[in-house]
C-alpha cells in the first residue's frame, strides 16, 4: 500500500506517466550513441581519405607530366647522340682519308728527295764532264796550235770564222750550264745548312700539304669538342634515366597507395551502408518501442482511473 501511495504521488507530481526502466531500450540507446559516434569518426576519416586521394591524384598528374617531359628530353638526347655518332663516324672517315693523303704526300716527298739527290749526282757528273771536256779542249787547242800552225795560215778565212762561231756557241752553252750549276749548288748548300740545323730532310713548302695539315688540326679540334659534348650528353642521359627510374618508383608507390586508399574508401562505404541499415533497424525498433510505451501508458492510465474509481467505493 505504501508503494502504491508513493507511485501515486510520483504520478500525480509528474506531468507524464511513470514507466519502468526497460533494459532493452537503454541498451538500444547506448548502441545508437556508439553507432552515431562511429559514424562521425568514419565520416571524418572518409573526408581525410578523400583529401589525401585528391592530393595523391594531383601528385600523380604532376609526376605523369614530369615523366612525359623526361621522356621527351630523353628522346631529344637520343637524337642528339645519334647525330653526334654520325658526325663522329664522318670525322673518322675524313681522318682516314687524311691519313691516306698524308701517306701519299710522304711518298711524293720521298720521291722528290730521291729526284733531287739524282739531280745532284747528275749535276756533279755534268760538272766533272765539263771540266774534263774543257781540259781536253784546251789541250787539243794547244796541240792543234803547234802542229797545224802552218796549215791554218795557208787555209782560207771562212773555216776560221765558223770555228770561232762554234766556239762562241759552246762558250755560251757552258756559261749557261755554269749558271744553272751555281744556282743548283746554292740550293744544295741551303739544303745542307737546313739539314745541319734541323736534322731532317729539306722539303719545299707544299701549299696543298699545309692546307691538309690545317684541315687536320681543325678536324681534330672539332673531334675533341664532339667527344666532350658526347660525354656531357651521356652524363645528362644517365642522370635523366636515374630520375626517370626514381619517378617511376614513386609513381608506382603512389598508385599502390591510391589503390589502398580506394580499397579503404570502399570498405568505409560498405561500413557506412551497414551502419545506415543498422540505423534504419534501430529506428524501426524505436518506433516499436514508442508504440509499446504508448500502450503501456494507456494501460497505466486505465489502471490509474480504475484505482481512482475504486478508492471512493471503499470509503
RAHU-V203555 format. One record per pair of residues at least 24 apart in sequence whose ideal C-beta (glycine too) atoms are under 6 Angstrom apart, sorted by the first residue. I is the first residue (numbers start at 1). GAP is how many residues later the second one is. D is the distance in whole Angstrom. If there is no record, write none. Layout:
BEGIN
I|GAP|D, I|GAP|D
END
This chain:
BEGIN
17|280|5, 17|283|5, 25|264|5, 28|257|6, 32|250|5, 35|240|6, 39|236|5, 42|226|6, 42|230|6, 46|222|5, 49|212|6, 49|216|6, 53|208|5, 56|198|6, 56|202|5, 59|195|6, 60|194|5, 63|184|6, 63|188|5, 67|180|6, 70|170|6, 70|174|5, 73|167|6, 74|166|6, 77|156|6, 77|160|5, 80|153|6, 81|152|6, 84|142|6, 84|146|5, 87|139|6, 88|138|6, 91|128|6, 91|132|5, 94|125|6, 98|118|5, 101|111|6, 105|104|5, 109|94|5, 113|88|6, 120|68|6, 123|58|6, 123|61|5, 127|54|6
END
